[in-house]
């Protein structure tokens, strides 16, 4: 009886076969969906920021005390804050500040990190050791705490927040570029360029940095989301653009104390930050999956 049962089970397993793994087509479809949905959401956020003067129904700085803490309505689609300022208008103009600071900080971090990483990865060992130790020193500090300290020293302003975030973010890109450059330095094309007498600068620009571009683009996508979160955090702490400049983090700070009375003041900027970060991370995740499959 036991032998018969075992044979029957074995036959059933042969018919069922092994568990089906995720097919490449299904994985590609998921990646495409993430990329498309993230891109569409990101385009919507950017379009809202660029078209803020057209989409906003009110002046983001205009006060109307009669509409103080007004709930969402036809006149104020997302309600009004304690000073009667339209939340939708401040949200749209705040997107300009958050996206601009995030893009500038990310671009500066990428530029500095790429330059230093390329020099360290393809250069003299002494220079590599020095730059690596400097990078390790910056990475030893918690990123957000370092940005808070720098922003507090420089003073509250959007420009100083961008500077603080750039100084905080470049070591990550330097490490990524250094690793990719060191791996690409062993390629036959690089050896051939060296044999032909090409300069180190030409080799870095023509052969090494293009090889590091995919990993750098993926890291920049995730870094942009981190920069937007960091800018909102600094603005929440009062280290961002000074009032009355609209900012997502400042709007969250204003709505925190009124969360029970007027929850829309905190919900609107929280949703805006969440959607933007989710969109950026969906794009970065899709790019990372495609790059891994292409290797």
C-alpha positions as CSV (number, residue, x, y, z in Angstrom):
1,X,0.0,0.0,0.0
2,X,2.8,2.4,0.9
3,X,4.7,1.6,-2.3
4,X,1.5,2.1,-4.4
5,X,0.9,5.4,-2.7
6,X,4.4,6.6,-3.3
7,X,4.2,5.6,-7.0
8,X,0.9,7.4,-7.3
9,X,2.5,10.6,-5.7
10,X,5.5,10.4,-8.0
11,X,3.3,10.1,-11.0
12,X,1.3,13.1,-9.9
13,X,4.5,15.1,-9.4
14,X,5.7,14.2,-12.9
15,X,2.4,15.3,-14.4
16,X,2.4,18.6,-12.4
17,X,6.0,19.3,-13.1
18,X,8.3,21.7,-11.1
19,X,6.9,25.0,-9.9
20,X,6.8,27.5,-12.8
21,X,9.3,30.3,-12.5
22,X,8.6,33.8,-13.4
23,X,9.0,34.0,-17.2
24,X,11.2,36.7,-18.8
25,X,8.1,38.0,-20.6
26,X,6.2,38.5,-17.3
27,X,9.2,40.2,-15.7
28,X,9.6,42.4,-18.7
29,X,5.9,43.3,-18.5
30,X,6.2,44.2,-14.9
31,X,9.3,46.3,-15.5
32,X,7.5,48.1,-18.4
33,X,4.5,48.8,-16.2
34,X,6.6,50.2,-13.4
35,X,8.5,52.4,-15.9
36,X,5.4,53.6,-17.6
37,X,3.4,54.3,-14.4
38,X,6.4,56.0,-12.7
39,X,7.1,58.1,-15.8
40,X,3.5,59.2,-16.2
41,X,3.2,60.2,-12.5
42,X,6.6,62.1,-12.7
43,X,5.5,63.9,-15.8
44,X,2.3,64.9,-14.1
45,X,4.2,66.3,-11.1
46,X,6.6,68.2,-13.3
47,X,3.8,69.5,-15.5
48,X,1.9,70.7,-12.4
49,X,5.0,72.5,-11.3
50,X,5.7,74.1,-14.7
51,X,2.1,75.1,-15.2
52,X,1.5,76.3,-11.7
53,X,0.7,79.9,-12.7
54,X,-2.0,78.5,-15.1
55,X,-3.4,75.8,-12.8
56,X,-3.5,77.7,-9.6
57,X,-6.8,79.4,-9.0
58,X,-5.4,81.9,-6.4
59,X,-2.2,83.6,-5.4
60,X,-0.1,81.2,-3.3
61,X,0.8,84.2,-1.0
62,X,-2.6,85.9,-1.0
63,X,-4.3,85.9,2.4
64,X,-8.0,85.7,3.1
65,X,-8.7,85.5,6.8
66,X,-12.4,84.9,6.1
67,X,-11.5,81.6,4.5
68,X,-9.1,80.5,7.3
69,X,-9.0,76.7,7.6
70,X,-11.7,76.4,5.0
71,X,-12.3,72.7,4.0
72,X,-12.0,71.6,0.3
73,X,-14.6,73.3,-1.8
74,X,-15.2,74.6,-5.3
75,X,-13.5,77.9,-4.4
76,X,-10.6,76.1,-2.7
77,X,-10.3,72.6,-4.2
78,X,-7.8,71.5,-1.4
79,X,-9.0,73.9,1.2
80,X,-7.2,76.9,2.8
81,X,-4.6,77.2,5.5
82,X,-4.7,79.2,8.8
83,X,-4.1,82.5,6.9
84,X,-6.7,81.7,4.2
85,X,-4.1,80.9,1.6
86,X,-5.1,78.4,-1.1
87,X,-3.6,75.0,-0.4
88,X,-3.7,73.9,-4.1
89,X,-1.8,77.0,-5.2
90,X,0.8,76.6,-2.5
91,X,1.1,72.9,-3.4
92,X,1.8,73.6,-7.1
93,X,4.3,76.4,-6.4
94,X,5.9,74.3,-3.7
95,X,6.5,71.6,-6.3
96,X,8.6,74.0,-8.2
97,X,10.9,74.6,-5.1
98,X,11.1,70.9,-4.1
99,X,11.8,69.7,-7.6
100,X,14.3,72.5,-8.4
101,X,16.3,71.9,-5.2
102,X,16.2,68.1,-5.8
103,X,17.3,68.4,-9.4
104,X,20.1,70.9,-8.7
105,X,21.4,69.0,-5.7
106,X,21.4,65.7,-7.6
107,X,23.0,67.2,-10.7
108,X,25.8,68.8,-8.6
109,X,26.3,65.5,-6.7
110,X,26.5,63.6,-9.9
111,X,29.0,66.0,-11.4
112,X,31.3,66.1,-8.4
113,X,31.0,62.4,-7.7
114,X,31.6,61.4,-11.3
115,X,34.7,63.5,-11.6
116,X,36.2,62.3,-8.4
117,X,35.2,58.7,-9.0
118,X,36.7,58.6,-12.5
119,X,40.0,60.1,-11.2
120,X,40.1,57.6,-8.3
121,X,39.2,54.6,-10.4
122,X,41.6,55.3,-13.2
123,X,44.6,57.1,-11.8
124,X,47.6,56.8,-9.6
125,X,47.2,54.5,-6.5
126,X,48.1,57.4,-4.2
127,X,45.4,59.6,-5.6
128,X,42.9,56.7,-5.4
129,X,43.8,56.1,-1.8
130,X,43.4,59.8,-0.9
131,X,40.1,60.2,-2.6
132,X,38.8,56.9,-1.2
133,X,39.6,58.0,2.4
134,X,38.0,61.4,1.9
135,X,34.9,59.6,0.5
136,X,34.8,57.3,3.5
137,X,35.0,60.2,5.9
138,X,31.9,61.8,4.3
139,X,30.1,58.5,4.3
140,X,30.8,57.9,8.0
141,X,28.5,60.8,8.9
142,X,24.7,60.2,8.7
143,X,23.6,61.9,5.5
144,X,20.6,63.8,6.9
145,X,22.4,64.9,10.0
146,X,25.2,66.3,7.9
147,X,22.8,68.2,5.7
148,X,21.0,69.6,8.8
149,X,24.4,70.8,10.2
150,X,25.4,72.4,6.9
151,X,22.1,74.0,6.3
152,X,22.1,75.4,9.9
153,X,25.6,76.8,9.4
154,X,24.8,78.3,6.0
155,X,21.4,79.7,6.9
156,X,17.9,78.9,5.9
157,X,17.4,79.3,2.1
158,X,16.7,77.1,-0.9
159,X,20.2,77.7,-2.3
160,X,21.9,76.7,0.9
161,X,19.7,73.5,1.1
162,X,20.8,72.6,-2.4
163,X,24.5,73.1,-1.4
164,X,24.0,71.0,1.7
165,X,22.4,68.2,-0.2
166,X,25.1,68.3,-2.9
167,X,27.8,68.0,-0.3
168,X,25.9,65.2,1.3
169,X,25.2,63.2,-1.9
170,X,28.4,63.2,-3.9
171,X,30.3,60.4,-2.1
172,X,27.7,57.8,-3.1
173,X,28.2,58.6,-6.8
174,X,31.9,58.7,-6.4
175,X,31.9,55.1,-5.0
176,X,29.6,53.9,-7.8
177,X,31.7,55.5,-10.6
178,X,35.0,54.3,-9.1
179,X,33.8,50.7,-9.0
180,X,32.4,50.8,-12.5
181,X,35.6,52.5,-13.9
182,X,37.9,50.0,-12.2
183,X,35.9,47.2,-13.7
184,X,35.8,48.7,-17.2
185,X,39.6,49.5,-17.1
186,X,40.3,45.8,-17.9
187,X,38.4,45.9,-21.2
188,X,40.2,45.2,-24.4
189,X,39.1,48.6,-25.8
190,X,40.8,50.4,-22.9
191,X,44.0,48.4,-23.3
192,X,44.0,49.2,-27.0
193,X,43.5,52.9,-26.3
194,X,46.4,52.8,-23.8
195,X,48.6,51.0,-26.4
196,X,47.8,53.7,-29.0
197,X,49.0,56.4,-26.5
198,X,45.6,58.0,-25.6
199,X,45.6,60.3,-22.7
200,X,44.0,59.4,-19.4
201,X,41.4,62.1,-19.8
202,X,40.4,60.8,-23.2
203,X,40.2,57.2,-21.9
204,X,38.0,58.3,-19.0
205,X,35.6,60.2,-21.3
206,X,35.5,57.9,-24.3
207,X,35.7,54.4,-22.7
208,X,35.3,54.4,-19.0
209,X,32.5,56.8,-18.2
210,X,30.1,55.4,-20.9
211,X,30.5,52.0,-19.2
212,X,29.6,53.6,-15.9
213,X,26.6,55.5,-17.3
214,X,23.8,52.9,-16.7
215,X,24.8,52.4,-13.0
216,X,25.1,56.2,-12.6
217,X,21.7,56.8,-14.1
218,X,20.0,54.3,-11.8
219,X,21.8,55.8,-8.7
220,X,20.8,59.3,-9.8
221,X,17.1,58.3,-10.1
222,X,17.1,57.0,-6.5
223,X,19.2,59.9,-5.4
224,X,16.7,62.4,-6.8
225,X,14.0,60.8,-4.6
226,X,16.3,61.0,-1.6
227,X,17.1,64.7,-2.3
228,X,13.4,65.6,-2.5
229,X,12.8,63.9,0.8
230,X,15.8,65.6,2.4
231,X,14.6,69.0,1.1
232,X,11.2,68.4,2.6
233,X,12.7,67.3,5.9
234,X,14.9,70.4,6.1
235,X,12.0,72.7,5.3
236,X,9.9,70.8,7.9
237,X,12.6,71.7,10.4
238,X,12.6,75.3,9.4
239,X,16.0,75.1,7.5
240,X,14.6,75.5,4.0
241,X,13.2,78.5,2.1
242,X,12.0,81.1,4.6
243,X,8.3,81.9,4.9
244,X,6.1,82.7,3.1
245,X,7.7,80.8,0.3
246,X,5.6,77.7,-0.4
247,X,7.4,74.4,0.3
248,X,6.0,70.9,0.8
249,X,8.0,70.5,4.0
250,X,7.0,73.8,5.4
251,X,3.3,73.0,4.6
252,X,3.6,69.8,6.5
253,X,5.1,71.6,9.5
254,X,2.2,74.1,9.4
255,X,-0.4,71.4,9.1
256,X,1.1,69.3,11.9
257,X,-0.3,71.4,14.7
258,X,-3.8,71.6,13.0
259,X,-4.0,67.9,12.1
260,X,-7.2,67.4,14.1
261,X,-8.9,70.6,13.1
262,X,-7.9,70.8,9.5
263,X,-6.3,67.5,8.3
264,X,-6.2,68.6,4.7
265,X,-3.3,71.0,5.5
266,X,-1.0,68.0,6.1
267,X,-2.6,65.4,3.9
268,X,-2.1,67.4,0.6
269,X,1.7,67.9,0.9
270,X,2.2,64.4,2.3
271,X,0.4,62.9,-0.7
272,X,2.4,65.1,-3.1
273,X,5.7,64.0,-1.5
274,X,4.7,60.4,-1.5
275,X,3.5,60.3,-5.1
276,X,6.7,62.0,-6.3
277,X,9.0,59.7,-4.4
278,X,7.0,56.6,-5.5
279,X,7.2,57.8,-9.1
280,X,11.0,58.3,-9.0
281,X,11.6,55.0,-7.3
282,X,9.4,53.1,-9.8
283,X,11.5,54.6,-12.6
284,X,14.7,53.8,-10.9
285,X,13.6,50.2,-10.1
286,X,12.5,49.6,-13.6
287,X,15.8,50.9,-15.0
288,X,17.8,48.7,-12.5
289,X,15.9,45.6,-13.6
290,X,16.4,46.3,-17.3
291,X,20.1,46.9,-16.8
292,X,20.6,43.7,-14.8
293,X,18.8,41.7,-17.6
294,X,21.0,43.4,-20.2
295,X,24.3,42.4,-18.5
